[in-house]
Amino acid sequence: MVGAGQLARMTHQAAIDLGVELRVLAATSQDPAVLAGAVHQIGSPAELADLRRLAEGADVVTFDHERVPPELLARLEADGVNLAPPARAKLLAQDKAHQREHLAALGLPVPPFALARGLREIEEFGSLHGWPLVAKAPRGGYDGRGVTVVADAKVASAVLGELPDGVLLEPLLAIEQELAVLVARTRVGEQVAYPVAQTVQRDAMCREIRVPAPIPPQLADKARSLALEIAERSGAVGLLALELFVVDGLLLVNELALRPHNSGHFTIEGSCTSQFEQHLRAVLGWPLGVPDLVAPAVVTVNVVGPADGAQPAERVAEALAVPGVHLHLYGKEPAPGRKLGHVTACGAQIAEVAARAREAASILEGGSA
């Protein structure tokens, strides 16, 4: 696995039970997956030699992030390396402009967009859709990074000045809800979809995942069908996470990720098969697991570093006093605003389950029970 962050850490935990050796490409010996005991190699995802060394003797190479340059993925495939997902599919998650153009060409629902490379294009898009707009870096953004709300063409031009490949422009939408759907797909086309999750954003970061999403059944069916269609038509192998907006009661694609995803952390305790086990099954070509929930309601709350730099590990015992919660800390050094772990609770009703998960997360972040 290229990357050794918390997604690789939790994939490693799933690999242990399956008898799979997961070797990770880590930036440092303090990366979360390395601290959890994964076999590791220190190197850079931007260095072909490091990627080739990681791939030696491996059955498959997969990813916990999007930061491998596409041209290097093409070189690895030319070497005969089994990439999951393939380079062509991975590019959809790496380049938002390419993703928008590809999905629009397939007739799938995306917001209005334009890849602007100059002031005139910015002004034309603003005149057509009104200000403010949302300006996105085509590559490299995550957890709200690389996304800016711009009030006018002057501000948008300043953003463009920092992006040599252009800026992706979209209208500022009146979003009613944000949803996420996970799909697992094997190379031969076997697919399963998890229940639709509602994601709750705060400060441009996902803070809660609530499953099942509180939406009409027909909208949930459409969301799952859309995720399955995108996985199939993109040639995804492994996990695909589809983030969706609900606008005027209709679905629009926000982003794709072709790897395990933060929106799927609820599956560890909340589903028959976790997203991490499912990803391993899919990339290895093994039969896929059952994606169903194990309880009527599941809520995951992310643990984020507070302003005072509090260390969640010092409050584990107190947080575990909240009945029925499951704690996951990623082994990261605490920093304000940094995602340090998550808490999941399962039960009969979303409101009660969410209250327990929030209580434990608040304790870990330095709040009171």
N, C-alpha and C positions, 0 to 999 in steps of 0.2 A: 504494500500500500504506500503510495506516494503521499507523505504527510504523516505527522505523528501527534496531532492534536487530540482533543477530546473525542472526536468521532473515531479516530483510529484506536484510541484507548478502549472505547466501548466495543468496537469491532474485535479487538484482541480478546476481550473478556468472552465474547460469543465464540470466538475461534477455539478457545481452550476447551469448551464443552464438546465441540465437534471434532477435536483431535487435529485441528488445522494449525500449522505453523504460520503465523503472520509476521512477515518481516517488513519493517517500516523505514521510510526515508525520513530522518529527523534532522531538524536544524541544530538542535543541541541535545546533550544528554539529560536535560531537564524537561524535555517535552513530555506531555501527559502520558502518551502511550509507552514511552521509554520508562518512565517512573512506575508504570504498571507492569513492567517486566517483558514487554515485547522485544523480540530480537530486532536489533536496529542497525542502521548504517547512517553515519553522519554525512550530510551532503546537501546539495541544493536542487530543487526541482527545475531550476533554470540551467543546469549543467548536464549536457548529454552524457558525459562520461559517468556521472553519478547515477543517472537513470539507467544506463546500460548495466552498471554494476549491480544495482538493485534487482534488475530483471534476470540476472544470471541464475539459471536453475529453477526459476519460478514457473508454476503452472499458469499463473495469470497475474497481471499487474492492474491494480485498481487504485482508487483515489479517495482522499478525505478532504480535498479542496480543489479549486479551479485554476491554480496558479502555475501549471506547467505550460510553457509556450506551445501553441498549437503546432508550430513547425517541428518541435522536438518530438511530439507525439507521432507525427507523420514519419519521422526518421526511425522511431522505435518500431512502428508497424512495418516499415520497409526492412527492418532487421529480422522480422518474423516474430516479434513479441506479441503475445496474446493480451491485448488491452481490453479491459471491460470497465466502462463502455468503450467502443471503438472511437478513434480520433474524430471521425466525422460527427458522431453523436455528441461527443464531449464538447465540441465547439459551440453547440447550442447553449450550453450553460456558461461558457467562457466569454462569449461575445453577445451582449444584449441586442445590439443592432442587427447582427446576423440572425439571432433568435426571432426578433420581431418580423424581419423580412421573410424568414422561412415559414413561420406559422401563418402569416398573412397570406402568403402564396398558396398555402394549403386550405385557405378559407376558414381558418380557425379564429376565434374571437380574441382580438388584441385591441388595446387602446389606440386611438390615432397617434401617429408618431412620425418623426422625421430625424434623419441623421444630418445635422447641420455642420458645415465646415467653414461657414463665413457669416458675417453679420446680416447679409441680405436674406439668407435662408432662415435665420433666427427671426428677423422682422416679419417675414412672410408667414411663418408658422404662428407667431404671436398674433398677427392681424386676423388670421383665420380662426384661431381657437381662444383668443383672449388671454389676458394676463391675470394672475401669475401663471407660470408654467413650471413643470418639473424637468430639471436638467440632470441627466445621468451620464456617468462615465461608461462608455460601451464595455470596457473591461476593468476588472479588478475590484469592483465594489461588493461589499457584503455588510450585513447588519446596519444598513443605513449609510455606510460609507460610500462616497461617490454619488450620492443623491442629494440634490440641492433644489429648494424651491426658489425660483428667480422671479423678481418683481417686474423686470423690464428687460429690454434688449441689451442695455448697457451691462447689467449684472450677468446676463447669460453670456455675453461676449467675454467677460472676465473669466467665467468658468471655462469657456472654449479655449481661452489662451493657455490653460493648463493641460489641455487634452489634445495631443497631436493628431489623433485619429478621428476627431470630431466629437460632437456632443449629441446625445440622444435626447430629443425633446418630446414631451408628452403633456397633454392638458392636466391641470390639477383637478382630479376627479372627485366627485362627491361620493366617497366610498361608504357603503352601508355596512359591509362586513368584509373581513379578510378570511379566506379559507385556504386549506392545504390538503392535498391528496397525495398519498404515497402509492407508487406502483412498483412492483418487482417484476422483472422480465428476464428470461433466459435467452441465450443466443438462438435457440430453436423456436422462440416465440411463445413459450408458456408465460402467462401473465396472471397476477393477482393484484387486487386493489384493496387498500385498507379503508376503513370508514372515514368519512370526511371530517376533518378537524377545523374548528374555528381557532384562528390565531389572534391574539390581542397584543397590539403593538404599543409601546410606550418609549418615548425618546428614540424613535427610529429603530427599536430593537424588540424582537418578539419576547414578551414577558410571560404569557400564558398560552397553553394549548388546551382546548376544551373539546372533548369527544364524547358522543357525537355532536357535530355542529348543530346549533339550534336553527335549522332551516327546513323548509318544506321538503318532504320526501322526494318530490319530483326534481327539485333543484339539486339535492344530494345525488340523485341518480345521474343527472346531467354532468355534475362535476366529476364523478367517478368515470363515466363514459368518456369524457373529454381527456382525462388523465390517461386512460387506457389507449385511446386513439393516438395521443401524442407519443406515448412510449413505443407503440408499434410503428408509427410512421417515421419516427426519428431513428429507429434501430437501436434503442437503448438496451444495455445489458447491465443488470444490477438494479439498484434502486434509482427511481426517478421521483423527485419531489416537485409537485406542481403547486405553485402559489397563485391564488385567484383573488380577484376583487369581485364583490357584488355591487353593481351600479345599476340603479333603476330596476332592481330585481333580476338583472341579467349577469351572466358570468363573463369576466374578461381575464385573460392571462396576465399575471404580473411577472413572474419569473419562473425559471426552471433550474433545478439542480440535479445532476446525474451522479448521485452518491448518497450515503446516509445523510440525514438532515435534522436540524434542530426541531422541526415540526413533528418529527417521528419519535422523539424521546419517550412519549407516552406508551409506545409499544413494548417497552422493556418489561414492565409489570402489567400493562393494560391489555395486551393482545396475546393470543395463543403463540405467536411467533414474533419475536422482536425484529425491528427493522435491520438490526446488525446481523443477526443470524440469517435473515432473509437475503440480505445483500451477499453474504458468503455463499449461500445455496445458489443464488442466481448466477454469480460470476463463475462458479465452479461447475455449473450445469447440472446441479442436483435438483431433485424434486422440491418445489416451493412449499412453504408451510402455510397453515391456515392463518389468515389475517384477522379473524374475528376478535371482537372485544371479549374480555373475560368477566366484565361487569357492565351494568347499564350505563355507568358514567365514569369517565376517567379525566383527570385534570393534572397537567404538569405546569409547574411554576418555575421559571428560571431564577437562579440565585445570582445576583449581580453585586459586585463590589461596591460598598457604600463610600461616601465621601471621606469618612475617617479612616479608610484602609483596614477595616475590621477583618479578621481572619475567621472565615466560617468554620474551619476545622476545630476551633476552640469551643464551638457551641453545638457540636454534634449531639452530645448527650442530652442537652436541653431540648433540641429539636426533635429527637427521637421519642420524647415524652408525649408528643402529639400522636394520638392513636392512628395506626394504619397508614403511616406515611413511609415512603421509600426515598432515601437520600442518595444522591450521586454527587460527589465532589471530584473535580477534575485534576487536582494536584497542581493548580496554577498559583503563582504568587498573586496575592490580592492587590487590586488597583481599582480606584473609583471607576464605575461603569463597565468593568470587565466581567464577562460571563464566567462564573466560577463553578457552577454546578446547577443541578435542578432537583426538584422534589416532585414526586408523583403520588397521587392518592386515587383509590378506586372505591366505588360505592354505588348507591342506588339513585342518587340525585346530584345533578351538577352543582347546585348551590352549596350543598353540604360538603361535597368532596372538594370543591374549590376553596372553601373556608379553611379546611384542614391543611391543604397544600400551601395556601398563602401564609397561614400561621407558622408552619415550620420554616418556610422560606424567609419570613420576616425575622425569625429568631436567628437564623444563620447569617443574615445580613446585619445583625447587630441590634435589631429591634426587640421589643418585649413580647412575651406570649400573650 
